Amino acid sequence: MAGDRRCIGVFDSGIGGLTVVRELRRRLPHEEIVYFGDTARVPYGIKSAETVTRFARENCDFLLRFDPKMIVVACNTASAAALPALEGTLPIPMCGVVEPGAREAVLLGRGQTIAVIATEATIASDAYRRAMKQYDPHVRVIQRPCPLFVPLAEEGRPSSDPIVKAVVEDYLEPIVRLDPKVLVLGCTHYPLLKEAIAEVTGPEVKLVDSGEQTARAVAEQLTAGGALSDRTGRARLRCYVSDNPQRFRELGQRFLDHAVVDVTWISPEQFFASDVTTVAQHA
């Protein structure tokens, strides 16, 4: 419907999805967002595809209590492992972070080599390569997991930090020697290290932030469906977590670029409750 003021639901295994929320709020400031961070069960990257799919389905069920008009899977692991199984099973549209980033990488690559850095689980899923081949069957993709980038991002170390520089160089120099023209940041934590990554890759390598591209894809989908909000002011962001809301608040500012004020802990009983009114009323 035109002037649809229902919220956009967003979930991630933890806090990294706030970089996607940051881009959504930049591009769509009038859209209310309800975010769920599954901080009690993070990380998803070391779990089986079956477990990740079950967690993702439960996260969607929780967000559906808020009557969203769309759900964004702001987690590369869940987008790769669970989105194909979930799409078409919900009464509303869904958008993951893999396909938008893959599409932009192929457009920028123009037939040249594309590199992907991500968690071990995302690389093992081969989701980015498969998504890119839908746009260019002959695309050459090189991939490398960079697991230490996540704790570095959460520690908030600056790009000038010698530890950050050493880790980034160690991971990326072998990739740079293969002469990619595009590098996909295939984890929602990685944009926090973008400056350090760009220093190693150099200006000739274009960086693709999957969060930016996901926000663009969401805007396009809502526009096409006539479902953009008709609010005039900046809309509300509500965050829910399954564990440790204080840590979420402290780290969230780094990912969101402003303070995270509205954070609510959801107990297991609330999360799995069949009675949805308590959470919705609290909101």
C-alpha positions as CSV (number, residue, x, y, z in Angstrom):
1,M,0.0,0.0,0.0
2,A,1.1,3.6,-0.6
3,G,2.3,5.3,2.6
4,D,2.9,2.0,4.4
5,R,4.1,3.0,7.9
6,R,4.7,-0.6,9.0
7,C,8.2,-1.2,10.2
8,I,11.1,-3.0,8.5
9,G,12.2,-6.1,10.5
10,V,16.0,-6.7,10.5
11,F,17.9,-9.6,12.2
12,D,21.5,-10.7,12.6
13,S,23.3,-13.2,14.7
14,G,24.6,-10.4,16.8
15,I,25.7,-6.8,16.4
16,G,27.2,-6.7,12.9
17,G,23.9,-6.2,11.2
18,L,23.8,-2.7,12.6
19,T,26.0,-1.7,9.7
20,V,23.1,-2.7,7.5
21,V,20.7,-0.7,9.7
22,R,23.1,2.3,9.4
23,E,22.8,2.2,5.7
24,L,19.0,1.7,5.8
25,R,18.6,4.7,8.0
26,R,20.8,6.8,5.7
27,R,18.9,5.9,2.6
28,L,15.4,5.5,4.2
29,P,15.3,7.8,7.2
30,H,11.5,7.8,7.4
31,E,11.3,4.0,7.8
32,E,10.8,2.6,11.3
33,I,13.1,-0.4,12.0
34,V,12.8,-3.2,14.5
35,Y,16.2,-5.0,14.9
36,F,16.8,-8.4,16.6
37,G,20.3,-9.4,17.5
38,D,20.5,-13.1,18.5
39,T,23.4,-12.4,20.9
40,A,22.7,-15.5,23.0
41,R,23.4,-17.8,20.1
42,V,26.2,-15.9,18.2
43,P,28.2,-16.8,16.2
44,Y,26.3,-18.4,13.4
45,G,29.4,-18.9,11.3
46,I,30.5,-22.1,13.1
47,K,27.1,-23.8,13.1
48,S,25.5,-26.1,10.5
49,A,23.3,-24.9,7.8
50,E,20.4,-26.7,9.4
51,T,20.9,-25.0,12.7
52,V,21.3,-21.6,11.1
53,T,18.1,-22.1,9.1
54,R,16.2,-23.0,12.3
55,F,17.6,-19.9,14.1
56,A,16.7,-17.7,11.2
57,R,13.1,-19.0,11.0
58,E,12.7,-18.4,14.8
59,N,14.1,-14.9,14.4
60,C,11.6,-14.2,11.6
61,D,8.8,-15.5,13.7
62,F,9.8,-13.1,16.5
63,L,9.9,-10.1,14.1
64,L,6.5,-11.0,12.6
65,R,5.0,-10.1,15.9
66,F,5.7,-6.4,15.0
67,D,3.7,-6.7,11.7
68,P,6.7,-5.7,9.4
69,K,6.3,-5.0,5.7
70,M,9.6,-6.7,5.0
71,I,12.3,-8.7,6.8
72,V,16.0,-8.0,6.0
73,V,18.4,-10.8,6.8
74,A,21.4,-8.6,7.8
75,C,23.7,-11.6,8.3
76,N,25.8,-13.1,5.5
77,T,25.8,-16.6,7.1
78,A,22.1,-16.6,7.4
79,S,21.6,-15.1,4.0
80,A,23.7,-17.9,2.5
81,A,22.4,-20.8,4.5
82,A,18.8,-19.9,5.3
83,L,17.3,-17.4,2.9
84,P,16.7,-19.9,0.1
85,A,14.7,-22.1,2.5
86,L,12.8,-19.2,4.0
87,E,11.9,-17.2,0.9
88,G,8.3,-17.8,-0.1
89,T,7.4,-19.2,3.3
90,L,6.6,-15.9,4.9
91,P,3.7,-13.6,4.2
92,I,6.0,-10.6,3.4
93,P,9.0,-10.0,1.2
94,M,12.6,-10.8,2.4
95,C,16.0,-9.4,1.4
96,G,19.4,-10.8,2.3
97,V,22.8,-9.2,2.0
98,V,24.5,-11.6,-0.4
99,E,22.6,-11.1,-3.7
100,P,22.7,-7.2,-3.6
101,G,26.5,-7.3,-3.0
102,A,27.1,-9.9,-5.6
103,R,25.1,-7.9,-8.2
104,E,27.0,-4.7,-7.6
105,A,30.4,-6.6,-7.7
106,V,29.6,-8.0,-11.2
107,L,28.5,-4.6,-12.5
108,L,31.7,-3.0,-11.2
109,G,33.9,-5.9,-12.3
110,R,33.0,-5.8,-15.9
111,G,34.3,-9.3,-16.6
112,Q,37.5,-8.9,-14.4
113,T,38.5,-10.8,-11.3
114,I,36.4,-10.3,-8.2
115,A,37.5,-11.1,-4.6
116,V,35.3,-11.9,-1.7
117,I,36.4,-11.8,2.0
118,A,34.0,-13.1,4.6
119,T,33.7,-15.5,7.5
120,E,34.7,-19.1,7.1
121,A,31.0,-20.2,7.0
122,T,30.1,-17.7,4.3
123,I,33.1,-18.7,2.1
124,A,32.4,-22.4,2.6
125,S,28.8,-21.8,1.4
126,D,30.1,-20.4,-1.9
127,A,27.0,-18.2,-1.8
128,Y,28.7,-15.1,-3.3
129,R,30.2,-17.0,-6.2
130,R,26.9,-18.7,-7.0
131,A,25.0,-15.4,-6.8
132,M,27.6,-13.7,-9.1
133,K,27.4,-16.5,-11.7
134,Q,23.7,-15.7,-12.1
135,Y,24.7,-12.4,-13.6
136,D,27.9,-13.5,-15.3
137,P,28.4,-17.3,-15.8
138,H,32.1,-16.7,-16.6
139,V,33.0,-14.5,-13.7
140,R,36.3,-15.3,-11.9
141,V,35.9,-15.2,-8.2
142,I,38.6,-15.6,-5.5
143,Q,37.6,-16.0,-1.9
144,R,39.3,-15.9,1.5
145,P,38.0,-16.1,5.0
146,C,39.2,-13.4,7.4
147,P,38.0,-14.5,10.8
148,L,40.1,-12.2,12.9
149,F,38.4,-9.1,11.3
150,V,35.3,-9.7,13.5
151,P,37.0,-9.4,16.9
152,L,39.2,-6.5,15.6
153,A,36.0,-4.6,14.5
154,E,34.3,-5.3,17.9
155,E,37.3,-4.0,19.8
156,G,37.1,-0.7,17.9
157,R,40.7,-0.6,17.0
158,P,41.5,2.2,14.5
159,S,42.9,1.6,11.0
160,S,46.2,3.1,12.2
161,D,46.6,0.4,14.9
162,P,49.6,-1.8,14.1
163,I,47.8,-4.9,15.0
164,V,45.0,-4.1,12.5
165,K,47.5,-3.2,9.8
166,A,49.4,-6.5,10.3
167,V,46.3,-8.7,10.3
168,V,44.8,-6.9,7.2
169,E,48.0,-7.2,5.3
170,D,48.4,-10.8,6.2
171,Y,45.0,-11.7,4.9
172,L,44.8,-9.4,1.9
173,E,48.3,-9.3,0.3
174,P,47.9,-12.8,-1.2
175,I,44.6,-11.6,-2.7
176,V,46.0,-8.4,-4.0
177,R,48.7,-10.4,-5.9
178,L,46.0,-12.0,-7.9
179,D,45.0,-8.6,-9.2
180,P,41.2,-8.3,-8.5
181,K,39.4,-5.2,-9.6
182,V,36.6,-5.5,-7.0
183,L,36.7,-6.7,-3.4
184,V,33.4,-7.6,-1.7
185,L,33.2,-7.0,2.1
186,G,31.2,-10.2,2.7
187,C,30.7,-9.7,6.4
188,T,28.7,-7.0,8.2
189,H,31.6,-6.3,10.6
190,Y,34.1,-5.6,7.8
191,P,33.0,-2.0,6.9
192,L,34.4,-0.9,10.2
193,L,37.8,-1.9,8.8
194,K,37.2,-0.3,5.4
195,E,40.0,2.3,5.7
196,A,42.6,-0.3,6.6
197,I,41.4,-2.6,3.9
198,A,41.6,0.2,1.3
199,E,45.1,1.0,2.3
200,V,46.2,-2.5,1.4
201,T,44.2,-3.0,-1.7
202,G,44.9,0.4,-3.2
203,P,42.6,2.8,-5.0
204,E,42.5,0.7,-8.1
205,V,40.4,-2.0,-6.3
206,K,36.8,-1.0,-5.8
207,L,35.3,-2.1,-2.5
208,V,31.7,-3.3,-2.3
209,D,29.9,-2.9,1.1
210,S,27.1,-5.4,1.1
211,G,25.2,-3.3,3.6
212,E,25.1,-0.3,1.3
213,Q,23.9,-2.5,-1.5
214,T,21.3,-4.2,0.7
215,A,19.8,-0.8,1.7
216,R,19.6,0.2,-2.0
217,A,17.9,-3.1,-2.8
218,V,15.4,-2.6,0.0
219,A,14.6,1.0,-1.2
220,E,14.1,-0.3,-4.7
221,Q,11.8,-3.1,-3.6
222,L,9.7,-0.8,-1.3
223,T,9.4,1.8,-4.0
224,A,8.4,-0.7,-6.7
225,G,5.7,-2.1,-4.3
226,G,4.4,1.4,-3.3
227,A,5.3,0.5,0.3
228,L,7.5,3.5,1.3
229,S,6.5,5.2,4.5
230,D,4.9,8.6,4.3
231,R,6.4,9.9,7.6
232,T,8.1,13.2,7.4
233,G,10.4,13.0,10.5
234,R,13.2,10.5,11.3
235,A,11.7,7.2,12.3
236,R,12.3,5.1,15.4
237,L,14.9,2.3,15.7
238,R,14.0,-0.4,18.3
239,C,16.5,-3.1,19.1
240,Y,15.9,-6.4,20.8
241,V,18.6,-8.8,21.9
242,S,18.6,-12.4,23.3
243,D,21.5,-11.6,25.7
244,N,23.7,-8.9,27.2
245,P,21.9,-5.6,26.2
246,Q,24.6,-3.5,27.9
247,R,27.4,-4.8,25.7
248,F,25.1,-4.3,22.6
249,R,24.6,-0.7,23.6
250,E,28.4,-0.1,24.1
251,L,29.5,-1.8,20.8
252,G,26.4,-0.6,18.8
253,Q,27.6,3.0,18.6
254,R,30.7,1.9,16.6
255,F,28.5,0.0,14.1
256,L,25.7,2.5,13.9
257,D,27.6,5.8,14.1
258,H,25.3,7.1,16.9
259,A,24.2,5.9,20.3
260,V,21.9,2.9,20.5
261,V,19.3,4.0,23.0
262,D,16.3,1.7,22.7
263,V,17.6,-1.8,23.5
264,T,15.4,-4.5,25.1
265,W,16.5,-7.9,26.3
266,I,14.1,-10.7,25.3
267,S,14.1,-13.8,27.6
268,P,13.8,-17.3,26.1
269,E,10.3,-17.5,27.5
270,Q,9.3,-14.2,25.7
271,F,11.2,-15.2,22.5
272,F,9.4,-18.5,22.1
273,A,6.1,-17.5,23.7
274,S,2.9,-18.2,21.7
275,D,1.3,-15.1,23.2
276,V,2.8,-12.2,21.2
277,T,1.1,-9.4,22.9
278,T,3.6,-8.8,25.7
279,V,6.5,-7.9,23.5
280,A,4.4,-5.9,21.1
281,Q,2.8,-3.9,23.9
282,H,6.1,-3.3,25.6
283,A,7.3,-1.9,22.3
